[in-house]
Amino acid sequence: MILQVFVTLNGIATSPFVLLVLAFIGAYLGSRVVEIIPFTRRIIERREAQAAAERD
């Protein structure tokens, strides 16, 4: 049973369409996580402030 599930998932995971969908889902979730975590939010705010200061 376990081997059958593994083979089925391996067949799905090697499909280019499934990989594209997983890539988009991963990119979306990654961007959401970066906004949620306070440490990364501070890094982004510092970079934006630094870029704004350089433009002025």
Secondary structure as UniProt FT lines:
FT   HELIX           2..13
FT   HELIX           16..36
FT   HELIX           38..55
//
